Amino acid sequence: MSYIDGFVIAVPTANKQKFIDHAYLGDSVFMEMGAIRVVECWGDDVPAGKLTDFRKAVQAEDDETIVFSWIEWPD
């Protein structure tokens, strides 16, 4: 069974390409350290929750997009 590390962050929407470039650098480091895969998910339709949601969890501003990333490690 694999082990997963997950991350939720808010990224300024205008900095999408900067985030992608940064993620490529970091992803290669994790792969060198033994990760099976690294996945970056740029939020497209992240709904607001009634009590809590990803936007509230990271205190996202209106000009920010939610990113959910995870790293899969071997057992």
C-alpha positions, 0 to 999 in steps of 0.5 A: 500500500502507498503512502500519500502526502496531500497539500492544499494551498492558495496561489494568486491566479495571475501567477499560474505559470510561476506556480507550474514552473516552481512545481516542476522543480520541486516534483523532480526533487520528490521523484529523486527521493523515491516518490512514485508520482507527484500530482498538482491540481489547479482548481477549476470549480471549487465550490464554497462550503456551508461550514468549511471548504478548501478556500476557507481552509487556506484563507484564499483571497478572491484573486487566488485559485485553490491548488490541491497537490499530493505525493505518492510514496511507496510503502 
